[in-house]
């Protein structure tokens, strides 16, 4: 973010562009899409009797996560399987 900020400052100081013109320019520049689409449901142990089931999606539509905590591994895995049943394009990773 600092790099973008310094570029904007440089453009403002040297090109006589207004802030609105810079915003318009920035939002009209092509932005690269994610290198690789990620759609996973990750089950991981966070501590003693503390497991997390986290659903992560990162693709051209954007980035989103959803997580829930469980007391046992079996509960977390069962929830991950339920999520996968609802969204079959996701895969389960056990960490």
N, CA and C atoms as a LAMMPS dump frame, in Angstrom:
ITEM: TIMESTEP
0
ITEM: NUMBER OF ATOMS
285
ITEM: BOX BOUNDS ff ff ff
-5.0000000000000000e+02 5.0000000000000000e+02
-5.0000000000000000e+02 5.0000000000000000e+02
-5.0000000000000000e+02 5.0000000000000000e+02
ITEM: ATOMS id mol type element x y z
1 1 1 N 0.825 -1.191 0
2 1 2 C 0 0 0
3 1 3 C 0.865 1.25 0
4 2 1 N 2.023 1.188 0.68
5 2 2 C 2.9 2.359 0.742
6 2 3 C 3.419 2.717 -0.645
7 3 1 N 3.686 1.692 -1.453
8 3 2 C 4.178 1.937 -2.802
9 3 3 C 3.134 2.679 -3.637
10 4 1 N 1.883 2.258 -3.531
11 4 2 C 0.795 2.91 -4.262
12 4 3 C 0.652 4.351 -3.787
13 5 1 N 0.734 4.546 -2.475
14 5 2 C 0.617 5.892 -1.912
15 5 3 C 1.722 6.801 -2.43
16 6 1 N 2.95 6.29 -2.509
17 6 2 C 4.054 7.122 -2.991
18 6 3 C 3.908 7.434 -4.476
19 7 1 N 3.37 6.499 -5.245
20 7 2 C 3.134 6.746 -6.668
21 7 3 C 2.073 7.829 -6.836
22 8 1 N 1.006 7.745 -6.033
23 8 2 C -0.046 8.756 -6.112
24 8 3 C 0.495 10.131 -5.726
25 9 1 N 1.329 10.183 -4.696
26 9 2 C 1.933 11.458 -4.278
27 9 3 C 2.802 12.016 -5.389
28 10 1 N 3.584 11.171 -6.011
29 10 2 C 4.446 11.6 -7.113
30 10 3 C 3.613 12.154 -8.264
31 11 1 N 2.534 11.465 -8.619
32 11 2 C 1.671 11.938 -9.702
33 11 3 C 1.008 13.267 -9.356
34 12 1 N 0.558 13.394 -8.118
35 12 2 C -0.073 14.641 -7.693
36 12 3 C 0.899 15.81 -7.755
37 13 1 N 2.128 15.595 -7.317
38 13 2 C 3.113 16.667 -7.246
39 13 3 C 3.682 17.051 -8.606
40 14 1 N 3.779 16.115 -9.532
41 14 2 C 4.495 16.377 -10.777
42 14 3 C 3.625 16.445 -12.018
43 15 1 N 2.39 16.056 -11.94
44 15 2 C 1.575 16.006 -13.148
45 15 3 C 0.369 16.926 -13.117
46 16 1 N 0.21 17.684 -12.079
47 16 2 C -0.916 18.606 -11.961
48 16 3 C -2.269 17.912 -12.11
49 17 1 N -2.354 16.665 -11.681
50 17 2 C -3.617 15.934 -11.726
51 17 3 C -4.342 16.14 -10.403
52 18 1 N -5.65 16.25 -10.469
53 18 2 C -6.43 16.373 -9.243
54 18 3 C -6.611 14.987 -8.629
55 19 1 N -7.052 14.991 -7.407
56 19 2 C -7.281 13.727 -6.714
57 19 3 C -8.353 12.909 -7.434
58 20 1 N -9.387 13.549 -7.903
59 20 2 C -10.464 12.854 -8.61
60 20 3 C -9.96 12.239 -9.917
61 21 1 N -9.111 12.968 -10.64
62 21 2 C -8.54 12.422 -11.882
63 21 3 C -7.675 11.209 -11.579
64 22 1 N -6.908 11.28 -10.497
65 22 2 C -6.082 10.14 -10.11
66 22 3 C -6.938 8.936 -9.732
67 23 1 N -8.02 9.173 -8.99
68 23 2 C -8.916 8.07 -8.637
69 23 3 C -9.497 7.429 -9.883
70 24 1 N -9.952 8.251 -10.817
71 24 2 C -10.522 7.733 -12.058
72 24 3 C -9.482 6.909 -12.815
73 25 1 N -8.253 7.428 -12.868
74 25 2 C -7.155 6.712 -13.526
75 25 3 C -6.91 5.368 -12.849
76 26 1 N -6.817 5.388 -11.53
77 26 2 C -6.518 4.166 -10.781
78 26 3 C -7.578 3.094 -11.01
79 27 1 N -8.848 3.457 -10.951
80 27 2 C -9.908 2.465 -11.105
81 27 3 C -10.109 2.02 -12.549
82 28 1 N -9.521 2.73 -13.508
83 28 2 C -9.6 2.316 -14.905
84 28 3 C -8.384 1.526 -15.358
85 29 1 N -7.352 1.452 -14.509
86 29 2 C -6.186 0.635 -14.849
87 29 3 C -6.554 -0.838 -14.753
88 30 1 N -6.014 -1.671 -15.637
89 30 2 C -6.3 -3.103 -15.516
90 30 3 C -5.574 -3.673 -14.297
91 31 1 N -6.285 -4.422 -13.489
92 31 2 C -5.7 -5.053 -12.316
93 31 3 C -5.623 -6.547 -12.567
94 32 1 N -4.497 -7.157 -12.264
95 32 2 C -4.341 -8.59 -12.534
96 32 3 C -5.281 -9.428 -11.666
97 33 1 N -5.748 -10.509 -12.226
98 33 2 C -6.58 -11.439 -11.476
99 33 3 C -5.655 -12.318 -10.632
100 34 1 N -6.196 -12.992 -9.627
101 34 2 C -5.349 -13.864 -8.81
102 34 3 C -4.612 -14.884 -9.667
103 35 1 N -3.396 -15.197 -9.279
104 35 2 C -2.585 -16.145 -10.047
105 35 3 C -3.227 -17.528 -10.086
106 36 1 N -3.778 -17.94 -8.969
107 36 2 C -4.383 -19.261 -8.887
108 36 3 C -5.64 -19.164 -8.041
109 37 1 N -6.72 -19.723 -8.539
110 37 2 C -7.955 -19.722 -7.767
111 37 3 C -7.827 -20.688 -6.603
112 38 1 N -8.289 -20.26 -5.44
113 38 2 C -8.226 -21.085 -4.238
114 38 3 C -9.642 -21.273 -3.716
115 39 1 N -10.01 -22.525 -3.527
116 39 2 C -11.312 -22.869 -2.938
117 39 3 C -11.088 -24.075 -2.043
118 40 1 N -10.863 -23.81 -0.76
119 40 2 C -10.548 -24.894 0.167
120 40 3 C -11.342 -24.761 1.46
121 41 1 N -11.506 -25.903 2.108
122 41 2 C -12.054 -25.968 3.453
123 41 3 C -10.954 -26.599 4.293
124 42 1 N -10.409 -25.841 5.216
125 42 2 C -9.238 -26.264 5.985
126 42 3 C -9.64 -26.572 7.421
127 43 1 N -9.289 -27.768 7.886
128 43 2 C -9.537 -28.163 9.268
129 43 3 C -8.185 -28.187 9.965
130 44 1 N -8.057 -27.41 11.053
131 44 2 C -6.775 -27.351 11.748
132 44 3 C -6.961 -27.308 13.255
133 45 1 N -5.931 -27.777 13.961
134 45 2 C -5.938 -27.766 15.417
135 45 3 C -5.301 -26.473 15.885
136 46 1 N -6.016 -25.723 16.718
137 46 2 C -5.505 -24.459 17.222
138 46 3 C -4.959 -24.587 18.641
139 47 1 N -5.398 -25.596 19.354
140 47 2 C -4.959 -25.807 20.731
141 47 3 C -5.608 -27.047 21.285
142 48 1 N -5.403 -27.274 22.572
143 48 2 C -6.021 -28.431 23.225
144 48 3 C -7.536 -28.28 23.185
145 49 1 N -8.22 -29.246 22.617
146 49 2 C -9.685 -29.225 22.468
147 49 3 C -10.183 -27.979 21.745
148 50 1 N -9.438 -27.545 20.743
149 50 2 C -9.842 -26.364 19.975
150 50 3 C -9.466 -26.577 18.507
151 51 1 N -10.476 -26.78 17.682
152 51 2 C -10.287 -27.014 16.255
153 51 3 C -11.036 -25.958 15.466
154 52 1 N -10.519 -25.674 14.285
155 52 2 C -11.145 -24.664 13.431
156 52 3 C -11.439 -25.267 12.066
157 53 1 N -12.594 -24.937 11.547
158 53 2 C -12.964 -25.288 10.177
159 53 3 C -13.085 -23.96 9.435
160 54 1 N -12.225 -23.759 8.438
161 54 2 C -12.173 -22.478 7.741
162 54 3 C -12.369 -22.694 6.242
163 55 1 N -13.333 -21.964 5.683
164 55 2 C -13.626 -22.031 4.251
165 55 3 C -13.032 -20.781 3.6
166 56 1 N -12.152 -20.979 2.62
167 56 2 C -11.454 -19.863 1.973
168 56 3 C -11.729 -19.906 0.473
169 57 1 N -12.127 -18.749 -0.062
170 57 2 C -12.304 -18.61 -1.505
171 57 3 C -11.541 -17.373 -1.956
172 58 1 N -10.657 -17.562 -2.941
173 58 2 C -9.908 -16.446 -3.515
174 58 3 C -9.89 -16.656 -5.026
175 59 1 N -10.675 -15.86 -5.735
176 59 2 C -10.743 -15.968 -7.185
177 59 3 C -11.001 -14.592 -7.781
178 60 1 N -11.349 -14.55 -9.062
179 60 2 C -11.522 -13.251 -9.716
180 60 3 C -12.683 -12.449 -9.138
181 61 1 N -13.614 -13.11 -8.466
182 61 2 C -14.739 -12.405 -7.843
183 61 3 C -14.341 -11.758 -6.519
184 62 1 N -13.188 -12.159 -5.963
185 62 2 C -12.736 -11.566 -4.711
186 62 3 C -12.261 -12.605 -3.72
187 63 1 N -12.063 -12.164 -2.478
188 63 2 C -11.553 -13.015 -1.412
189 63 3 C -12.574 -13.064 -0.29
190 64 1 N -12.839 -14.255 0.231
191 64 2 C -13.728 -14.357 1.38
192 64 3 C -13.327 -15.552 2.237
193 65 1 N -13.588 -15.44 3.533
194 65 2 C -13.345 -16.543 4.456
195 65 3 C -14.523 -16.685 5.394
196 66 1 N -14.679 -17.89 5.887
197 66 2 C -15.678 -18.187 6.897
198 66 3 C -15.047 -19.21 7.818
199 67 1 N -15.117 -19.004 9.116
200 67 2 C -14.533 -19.984 10.023
201 67 3 C -15.457 -20.246 11.2
202 68 1 N -15.297 -21.44 11.767
203 68 2 C -16.053 -21.819 12.947
204 68 3 C -15.16 -22.664 13.847
205 69 1 N -15.402 -22.614 15.134
206 69 2 C -14.585 -23.334 16.112
207 69 3 C -15.34 -24.533 16.659
208 70 1 N -14.58 -25.585 16.961
209 70 2 C -15.154 -26.831 17.458
210 70 3 C -14.284 -27.385 18.57
211 71 1 N -14.895 -28.217 19.441
212 71 2 C -14.15 -28.801 20.557
213 71 3 C -13.424 -30.079 20.17
214 72 1 N -13.946 -30.799 19.17
215 72 2 C -13.284 -32.044 18.757
216 72 3 C -12.976 -32.014 17.262
217 73 1 N -12 -32.823 16.891
218 73 2 C -11.628 -32.933 15.48
219 73 3 C -12.78 -33.506 14.668
220 74 1 N -13.474 -34.496 15.24
221 74 2 C -14.585 -35.13 14.516
222 74 3 C -15.699 -34.136 14.198
223 75 1 N -16.014 -33.246 15.142
224 75 2 C -17.036 -32.223 14.892
225 75 3 C -16.604 -31.282 13.764
226 76 1 N -15.339 -30.868 13.807
227 76 2 C -14.831 -29.958 12.772
228 76 3 C -14.838 -30.633 11.41
229 77 1 N -14.426 -31.898 11.36
230 77 2 C -14.394 -32.634 10.093
231 77 3 C -15.803 -32.879 9.565
232 78 1 N -16.731 -33.177 10.445
233 78 2 C -18.123 -33.381 10.03
234 78 3 C -18.696 -32.093 9.431
235 79 1 N -18.39 -30.952 10.065
236 79 2 C -18.855 -29.665 9.536
237 79 3 C -18.202 -29.371 8.18
238 80 1 N -16.909 -29.694 8.038
239 80 2 C -16.21 -29.49 6.765
240 80 3 C -16.86 -30.32 5.661
241 81 1 N -17.227 -31.543 5.981
242 81 2 C -17.9 -32.397 4.994
243 81 3 C -19.264 -31.833 4.609
244 82 1 N -19.961 -31.263 5.586
245 82 2 C -21.262 -30.634 5.298
246 82 3 C -21.071 -29.436 4.369
247 83 1 N -20.053 -28.612 4.65
248 83 2 C -19.762 -27.47 3.778
249 83 3 C -19.422 -27.938 2.364
250 84 1 N -18.634 -28.998 2.274
251 84 2 C -18.226 -29.508 0.961
252 84 3 C -19.424 -30.069 0.194
253 85 1 N -20.359 -30.659 0.91
254 85 2 C -21.565 -31.189 0.265
255 85 3 C -22.363 -30.049 -0.365
256 86 1 N -22.414 -28.896 0.334
257 86 2 C -23.132 -27.727 -0.173
258 86 3 C -22.378 -27.031 -1.306
259 87 1 N -21.052 -27.109 -1.289
260 87 2 C -20.21 -26.455 -2.324
261 87 3 C -19.165 -27.464 -2.803
262 88 1 N -19.512 -28.325 -3.753
263 88 2 C -18.62 -29.403 -4.18
264 88 3 C -17.348 -28.928 -4.88
265 89 1 N -17.271 -27.66 -5.298
266 89 2 C -16.058 -27.177 -5.956
267 89 3 C -14.917 -26.93 -4.958
268 90 1 N -15.218 -27.027 -3.654
269 90 2 C -14.197 -26.861 -2.623
270 90 3 C -13.593 -28.218 -2.268
271 91 1 N -12.356 -28.22 -1.809
272 91 2 C -11.72 -29.443 -1.346
273 91 3 C -11.311 -29.271 0.112
274 92 1 N -11.218 -30.396 0.838
275 92 2 C -10.889 -30.358 2.251
276 92 3 C -9.395 -30.575 2.439
277 93 1 N -8.797 -29.739 3.291
278 93 2 C -7.385 -29.883 3.674
279 93 3 C -7.354 -30.043 5.182
280 94 1 N -6.66 -31.08 5.652
281 94 2 C -6.508 -31.293 7.085
282 94 3 C -5.099 -30.891 7.463
283 95 1 N -5.011 -29.953 8.405
284 95 2 C -3.709 -29.409 8.783
285 95 3 C -3.437 -29.691 10.233
